[in-house]
Amino acid sequence: MSRMSDEQQDSEWPPPGLDLDFSKPTIARAYDALLGGKDNFAADRALAEFACEHIPGLKESAEENRKVLVRGVRYLAGEAGIDQFLDLGSGLPTVQNTHEVAQASNPEARVAYLDVDPLVLVHGRAILAENDNTTVVTGDAREPEAVLGDPDVTGLLDFERPVALMLVGMLHYLSPDIADAVVSAYRAALAPGSYLFMTSLVDTGLPAQQELARITRENVAEQAGWARTPSEIEHHFGDFALLDPGVVYTALWRPDGPVHAGNLTAGEQLGMAGMARKNG
Ligand SMILES: C[S@@+](CC[C@H](N)C(=O)[O-])C[C@H]1O[C@@H](n2cnc3c(N)ncnc32)[C@H](O)[C@@H]1O
């Protein structure tokens, strides 16, 4: 069983003043609920709880995804010397957002956040109001031309220079019929020296992985929720040069301390991460 009952989907709190539907869960808000955030409503919490009941280690997997985001951005802004970030499917602001991690290494780093959920803009604008080097855009990552031509994005980022394009916790929302075209359009738009950083729900044959994809498709959006094999994830890096250690479970991607690859928990086996550089 992987569809919530109507009762579970009922919202207890439709706040006035915002033209948003809070009676149905969204990915951004359910993920915020998983991370213990406050920017979510009853329907989102119900979905998060429902998914946790069916998917062992889901919360931990969300936390691992945030941790690898931080490690990846720290590497990009530090060692790799990247000072421009396009964070697609950025999610609701949480602790250690991309701009905070990047600007800790380089205070001049610029970050454009984009998310399909308008609530991200509502919360993001308030938090980022004082930071001239960040912007938050409501948009659909499945439309690369619109994203790359958005005046807020082009006003902040110079695509003639290297950019880190992030699809972190996001690749699995691109359906198989469009994923190739979408990701390759982003790769093509990047200047040499740019990076692509992706994490995704993975399919290594564990039932929970496909089950999570199905729960997302059935409760949030029909086209959003796809578990990919490691080689399918790797395929989306195209001819970019994959950095060590390749596409691996997120906990194993450049961990801060020792991690036992043979001893991963259920939650640690839900997602994989990879980063690649556009040479040339
Ligand atoms: C699991 S969260 C990941 C958030 C953040 N990137 C992270 O890794 O912590 C996925 C985010 O992608 C957003 N998203 C899903 N489909 C999208 C699309 N087509 N365009 C833009 N954002 C999308 C959701 O609204 C959600 O905020």
The ligand as an SDF file (V2000), in Angstrom:
LIG
                    3D

 27 29  0  0  0  0  0  0  0  0999 V2000
   14.2250   16.3870   -1.8910 C   0  0  0  0  0  0  0  0  0  0  0  0
   14.1580   18.1160   -2.0930 S   0  0  0  0  0  0  0  0  0  0  0  0
   15.8900   18.5050   -2.1970 C   0  0  0  0  0  0  0  0  0  0  0  0
   16.2260   19.8660   -1.6800 C   0  0  0  0  0  0  0  0  0  0  0  0
   17.7100   20.1960   -1.6980 C   0  0  0  0  0  0  0  0  0  0  0  0
   18.2210   20.2590   -3.0400 N   0  0  0  0  0  0  0  0  0  0  0  0
   18.4880   19.1820   -0.9250 C   0  0  0  0  0  0  0  0  0  0  0  0
   19.1250   18.3200   -1.5510 O   0  0  0  0  0  0  0  0  0  0  0  0
   18.4570   19.2060    0.2990 O   0  0  0  0  0  0  0  0  0  0  0  0
   13.6850   18.2730   -3.7890 C   0  0  0  0  0  0  0  0  0  0  0  0
   13.2810   19.6540   -4.2040 C   0  0  0  0  0  0  0  0  0  0  0  0
   13.1280   19.6690   -5.6150 O   0  0  0  0  0  0  0  0  0  0  0  0
   12.0040   20.4680   -5.9230 C   0  0  0  0  0  0  0  0  0  0  0  0
   11.5380   20.0910   -7.2610 N   0  0  0  0  0  0  0  0  0  0  0  0
   10.9330   18.9430   -7.6330 C   0  0  0  0  0  0  0  0  0  0  0  0
   10.6610   18.9720   -8.9470 N   0  0  0  0  0  0  0  0  0  0  0  0
   11.0990   20.1720   -9.3970 C   0  0  0  0  0  0  0  0  0  0  0  0
   11.1140   20.7970  -10.6680 C   0  0  0  0  0  0  0  0  0  0  0  0
   10.5980   20.1990  -11.7440 N   0  0  0  0  0  0  0  0  0  0  0  0
   11.6520   22.0260  -10.7790 N   0  0  0  0  0  0  0  0  0  0  0  0
   12.1670   22.6610   -9.6870 C   0  0  0  0  0  0  0  0  0  0  0  0
   12.1740   22.1240   -8.4640 N   0  0  0  0  0  0  0  0  0  0  0  0
   11.6590   20.8900   -8.3170 C   0  0  0  0  0  0  0  0  0  0  0  0
   11.0240   20.2170   -4.8150 C   0  0  0  0  0  0  0  0  0  0  0  0
   10.0620   21.2530   -4.7130 O   0  0  0  0  0  0  0  0  0  0  0  0
   11.9510   20.1160   -3.6270 C   0  0  0  0  0  0  0  0  0  0  0  0
   12.1090   21.3660   -3.0070 O   0  0  0  0  0  0  0  0  0  0  0  0
  1  2  1  0
  2  3  1  0
  2 10  1  0
  3  4  1  0
  4  5  1  0
  5  6  1  0
  5  7  1  0
  7  8  2  0
  7  9  1  0
 10 11  1  0
 11 12  1  0
 11 26  1  0
 12 13  1  0
 13 14  1  0
 13 24  1  0
 14 15  1  0
 14 23  1  0
 15 16  2  0
 16 17  1  0
 17 18  1  0
 17 23  2  0
 18 19  1  0
 18 20  2  0
 20 21  1  0
 21 22  2  0
 22 23  1  0
 24 25  1  0
 24 26  1  0
 26 27  1  0
M  CHG  2   2   1   9  -1
M  END
$$$$
